[in-house]
Amino acid sequence: MSVRTHFQRRSRRELQPERQFVAALLVRRARRRRLGRERGVALLLVIGALTILTVMLTESQDESSADFASALATRDQLIAEYAAKSGVNLSRLLIAAEPTIRKAVSPILGLLFGGTVPQLPVWDHAPRVLGAFNDKEGAEGFASLAGLDIANGKNLGLDGAGFELEIVDEDSKIDLNAPARGDSFSKARLGSQLAGLMAGPQYDPLFSSRDADGQHSDRQAICGAIIDFIDPDQDADQSFCDPTSMTAQQTGAEDGFYQSLPRPYERKNAALDSFEELHRVRGMSEDFWSTFIDPDPDDPSKRTVTVWGTGTVNVNTANPQTLYALVCSNVDPTTTPMCHDPMEAQKFLMAFGLVRTFTRGAPLFGSPDLFISSMQGKGLFGPVLTSLGVMPIVFKSNDVLKKQMGTESKVFSIYATGRVKSGSRITHSKIHAVVDFRAAPAPGVNMAALQTMNAAQNALTNTAGSLSTAPTTAGGASSGQTAANMAMQAVLKPSPGGSIIYFRVD
């Protein structure tokens, strides 16, 4: 080995630790650089996790808030609906108690009406009379009316809820369902009343333009279409709507207008169940609807027509427009100025409006005869109407007019709105119920007599059921028939609160 090689090997051995140190230093520096690049990853992961959790928590909170608000709204809606139902039932009780109230005031009012006191419109004062069973505001109104302090009363009023009431006398309106009876008198009566309602020349532009079906429909055409849609026969009845015709007769078969429509349908040929069905009648445009059917949807008392009446018009509660139609349908329009002169018609409407304001809704006429004599300028109110500009009127037939009038109502529309206030939110629920009191016994009537009558009817039904071939019980009627009869009797049992014939919740 040469000396040079020996010294080279020795130097490599001596430099080995230094090289290792430098290599370790380079590795440490590389690791530091790598760790420097990865620094903050954990923080980013934590921030990301917190962001995701925040989103999930917010979404969960929104869902919980929505569910909670929905539950509160459902609760308030249910409470408002039952508050409205309470208003309906209390109104039925008030109307049923009218004969008792009338009997109590008969000694005073009998002097004015000659001994016979007509039905009192207690329903016009229902919001205040029933205020004791309403919320705090209603209770205050009742206290001011009666002069009583009901603060110490028990089981009065509603906690956290209240109701608003409006009761409309359906017998104070023209009954559109009269032709459903099928007789000529009912058709002629409705035809003349509709003709009187539409007689004013101020309505001429309404019948000179095209209707909703693109047709030109005059007064007689629309009047006849209403009668044809409701009556049970298949004859055209426009002649009943001619005020100059004294012997109205059918004029042939009904046309096929409804069958020629893009979506054909049949006439109902039966009594209407609601006003919505009138939209299907030929010529029933929106202008006609807002003029003669429902002038103000927010004030049903302004309606002049109904589909729930008994057929006669209560002259004590009818609005001036309905009385105008009733009068003009029983006179010769060519010789009665108010039926063809808008200025005279306005005098009639204003006169009755003023009289109703002065009497505060009290009944004016004890009988149809008193109304006729008043319109003729006689009796107690005749001179008053004459002084207000209403000239005496001569009717075609007093007897025919009497058949169209009455002084007592039996069918009522009850519009009840329940309300619940929760914070700044107010929840409403509206109910429209039509109640028929024609078969309703007076409160306090001897129900034993009614039960005896029902028992007799059940006996007759059971006797008829015994002829059936079904297995019978010892009483002679099958067990199924007996149960069915008992159920029917329970449903048909007369109630002093009347029978609900229409019910709608909004």
Buried (B, 14 or more C-beta within 10 A) or exposed (E): EEEEEEEEEEEEEEEEEEEEEEEEEEEEEEEEEEEEEEEEEEEEEEEEEEEEEEEEEEEEEEEEEEEEEEEBBEEBBBBBBBBBBBBBBBBBBBBBBBBEEBEEEBEEBEEEBEEEBBBBBBBBBBBBBBBBBBBEEBBEBBBEEEEEEBEEEEEBBBEEBBBBBBBBBBBBBBBBBBBBBEEBEBBBBBBBBBBBBBBBEEBEEBBEEEBBEEEEBBBBBBBBBBBBBBBEBEBBBBBBBBBEBEEBEBEEEBEEBBEEEEEEEEBBBEBBEEBEBBEBBBBBBEBBBEBBBBBEEEEBBBBBBBBBBBBBBBBBBBBBBBBBBBBBBBBEBEEBBBBBEEEBBBBBBBBBBBBBEEEEBBBBBBBBEBBBBBBBBBBBBBEBBBEBBBBEBEBEEBEBBBEBBBBBBBBBBBBBBBBBBEEEEEBBBBBBBBBBBEEBBEEEEEEEEEEEEBEEBBEEBBEEBBEEEEEBEEBBBBEEBBEBBEEEBEEEEBBBBBBBEBEEEE
